[in-house]
Amino acid sequence: MKSIINLKGMHCASCRVLIEDICSDIPGISVCDVDVEKGMLTLEHDTNESLEKVVADIRNVSTYTIEHIETIT
């Protein structure tokens, strides 16, 4: 599956690294592409549980706002 998450509040390379670190800790995430300028995170993941874990972890460890999630199967 592929999901695109629009995030508000990212502004620098450290923001990208934080999101990449979150994704790297979650089994089932095969691609984690962070575009700081567009405020967009593109994921390729095995299950909805992987996506839900990324979303929960972003909400727990950052001040970013998740504005929209689109999943393409």
MIDOMAR-502846 format. One record per residue: y, z, x of N, C-alpha, C in turn. Coordinates in steps of 0.05 Angstrom, whole numbers, plus 32768, in hexadecimal, padded with zeros to 4 digits. Example, Ala and Ser with C-alpha at 12.3 -4.5 7.8 and 13.67 -1.06 7.14 Angstrom:
7F8E809C81087FA6809C80F67FBE809C8108
7FD3808E81017FEB808F81118001809D8102
***
This chain:
7FE880008011800080008000801980008011
802E7FF6800680487FF68014805C80038002
806C8015800D808180227FFE809B8021800D
80B1801D7FFD80CC801D800880DB80357FFC
80E58046800E80F4805E80058110805B800E
8123805D7FFB813F805D8002814880798006
8153807E801E815C80998026817A809A802A
818780AD801F81A480B1802481A780C88038
81B980C3804C81BF80D9805F81B680D3807B
81A780BE808081A080B7809C81B880A980A9
81BD80B080C381D480A480D081D1809F80EE
81BA80A780FA81B880A48117819B80A1811F
8197809D8139817C809A8144816B80B38141
817880CA8141816980E3813D815D80E58121
816C80DA810E816280D880F3814880C880F2
814980B180FF813180A08100811980AE810D
811E80BC8123810980CA813180FD80E0811F
810E80EE81118104810380FF80F180F880EA
80F980E280DD80E880D680C980CF80CA80D5
80D180BE80EC80B980B480FA80A580CA8101
80B080E1810A809F80F881108091810280F7
809F810380E18092810C80C7807B80F980C1
808080DF80C3806B80CB80BC805380CD80CF
805880D180E8804280D180FC802F80E880F8
803880FD80EA8027811580E58015811280CD
801880FC80BE800A80FA80A47FF480E480A6
7FDB80ED80A17FC580D980A17FC980C4808B
7FC280AC80917FC38097807D7FDD8086807F
7FF0808E808F8008807E80938003806B80AB
8003805180A67FFE803E80BC8018803280C7
802D803080B68046802580BF805C803780B4
806F803D80C68087804D80BE809F804080CB
80AD803180BC80C4802280C780DE802E80BA
80EF803980CB8107804680C2811F803480C9
812F802D80B58147801D80B9815F802F80B2
816B803B80C68181804E80C28198804180B4
819F802980BD81B7801B80B281B480158095
819C800E808C819880088070819080218060
81898037806E8180804F80608165804B8053
8153803D8062813A803580568123803C8068
810E8046805B80F4804D806880DF803B805B
80D1802B806C80BB801B806280A18026806D
808F802C805B807580388062805E8025805A
804A8025806A8030801A8061801D80328062
800F8036804C7FFE804E804A7FE58048803A
7FD18059803E7FB7805680327FB680608015
7FC3807680107FC180837FF67FDC808C7FEB
7FDD80927FD27FF5809E7FC67FFA80BA7FD1
7FE580C77FD97FE780E27FE47FF780E17FFE
7FF380CC800F800280C98028801F80C68022
802680B6800E804280B28006804E80CC7FFC
803F80DA7FEB804980F37FE0804E81087FF6
803E8108800A8041811B8020805A81148030
805F80FA8036807780F28044809080FB8034
809080F5801A80A780FC800980AB811A8009
8096812A800680998147800680A381518021
80998146803780A2814F805280BF81488057
80C78130804F80E38128805280F5813C8043
80ED8142802B80FD8155801A80FE81718027
80E88179803480E68194803E80F581988059
80F58183806A810081878085811A8179808B
8126816C8077813E815D807C815281608066
816A8157806A817F815780568182813C8049
816F812A804E8171810F8042816B81108024
817780FE8016817280FC7FF9816280E37FF4
814B80E67FE7813B80CF7FE0814680C37FC6
815080AB7FC8815E809E7FB2814B808D7FA1
813880807FAE8126806E7F9F810D80697FAF
80F680677FA180DD80617FAE80D180497F9F
80CA80347FAD80BC801D7FA280A280197FB0
808C80197FA1807280147FAE80677FF97FA5
805E7FEA7FB980537FD07FB580357FD17FBC
80247FCB7FA980077FCD7FAF7FFB7FB27FB4
***
